[in-house]
């Protein structure tokens, strides 16, 4: 009987530890347009410039408790970032995109076709200083999907960062 109680207690403790983590991952949802417009800047600070953003392209997720992972297209024509960066990304909770881990911060990224022509390579940089952080490979989205300039899918649906018709998986780190 005592062994049975110990096993029940151990299972209860394991559930108490695991359930909040599971609930946290499930709690992330798509951010609303109002949340995104309050979070994302109309002019993103990129290196020494403030580049206009295209708010209708904004996409992101939130945990509903003040943390977001959100991005928007940069209007880079006429700026030194033209051709180097195309997107601005705010990360308020650590995330691993492809094999690249991003801590909380502001980032910019651009992309180019991979050598095979079947995917793209996304290059991530710190927004304020342009420091190169790494690159990830995005593959052509499998199945029917609407082509979007940027979409961050909630983790419960498809934990993907979509750029055009290409996508790379992500994982929330906390």
N, C-alpha and C positions, 0 to 999 in steps of 0.2 A: 504494500500500500504506500509506504514511504517513497519507494522508487517511482511509483506512478505519479505521486505528487511532485517529485523533483522533475520528472519529464514534463509534466503539465506546466510547471513554473518556468522551465527552460524554454518551452515552446511559446509561452505567453511573453516572456522577455524578448525572444527573437522577433515575434510579431510586433511588439511595441517599438522595436528598433527599425524594422523593415517597412512597416506600413507608412510612417511619415515620409520616408524616402520615395516610396511608390506614389503616394498621394501628391508629393511635390512635383514629380515628373508629369503626372496626369493633370495637374492644376494649370500648367502652361497652356495658353490659348492664343488665338490670333488677336493681335491688338486692333482696336477700333481706329477708324480714321481720325476721330477727335484725339485719341491718345497719341497717335503718331504725329499729328500736327503740333501737339503740345510738346512733344519730345524732340523731334528732329528740327534742326535749324533751317531757316529759309536760305541762309548763306553759311555753308559749312567751312569751318576753319581747316584749311589744307595748306600745310607748309606756311608760306608767308602771305597767303591769299585767303579771301573769303569767297568761295565759289557758290554760285546759285544752285539750288536743288530743285528738282521737279517733283513736287509733293504728291502729284497724282500717281507716281510710281512707288510711293512709300509702302513698305511691308514690314511686318515684325510680329514678334510674339511677346507675351508678358506672363508673369506668374500671378498677376492680380494683386501683388503686394509691393509694387513700385520698382520691379526689376524688368528690364526689357532687353531684347536683342532685336534691333531694327535697322533698316537701311533705306536708302533712297538714291536715285540717279543724280549724278552731278552734271550740270550744264557747263562743260569745260571749254567750249569754243572761246578762244581769245585769252585763255589762261595758260600758264606754263604747264599745268597738269594735263592739257589736251593730249590725248593718246596714251598717257601713262596711267591715269585713273579714270574710272567711269562710275564708281559707286562709293558712297559714304556709308559706314557701318558703325553703329553705337552698340557696344557690348557692356551690359551691366551685371552680367553673371557669366563666369567662365564657361567657354564653349570650345569644343574640339570640332573643327571643320575639316573633313578629310583627315589628314594626319597632323594638322596644325592646331595647336592649342592657343587660344586667344584669351588673355586675362581681361578684366574689366578695362575699358578704354575706348578710344575713338580710332577708327581705322578707315583706310581707303583701299579700294582694290580695282584692278583692271584685269583684262583677260586677252588671250590670243588663242587662235586655233592650235590644237596640238599637231604633231607631225603627221599623224595618220589622217587627220581631217574628220575624225569621228567624234572628237570631244574638244574641250577647251582647257587651257591651263589658266588658273586664276592666281594672280600675284597680289599678296597682301602686304600693306605698308602701314606704319604708324601715321596717323593723319597729321599730327602737328609738326613732325620733322621729316617725313618721307622715308624713314628707315625701313628697308626691306626686311620682312619677317619670314617669308617663305611662300611656297606655292602649293596648290592642290590641283588635282585633275578632276574635272567634271565630265561626266558621260552624258550622252544623249538620253533624254528622258524616255523610259520604256512605257509603251502604252499611250492611250490618248490623253493629252493634256493641253491646256491652253498655254500658248507661248506668252510669257510675261517678262518684262525687263528685269524684274526682281520679285521674288516671292520667298518668304521664309515660312515654311510649313510648320504648324505646331507639332511637337514631338509625338502626340497621340495619333496623328494621322500618318504623316510621312515625314520623319525628321530630315528634311532636305532644305538646302539652300538652292533655289532655282534661279538661273540666269539665262534668259531666253528659253531655248528648248533643251538646256543642259542642267544637270543637277549634281550636287555633291552632298553626301550625308553629313549630318552633324550629330554631336552628342552633348547634352548639358553636363557640365563637370561638377556641379554641386547639387 
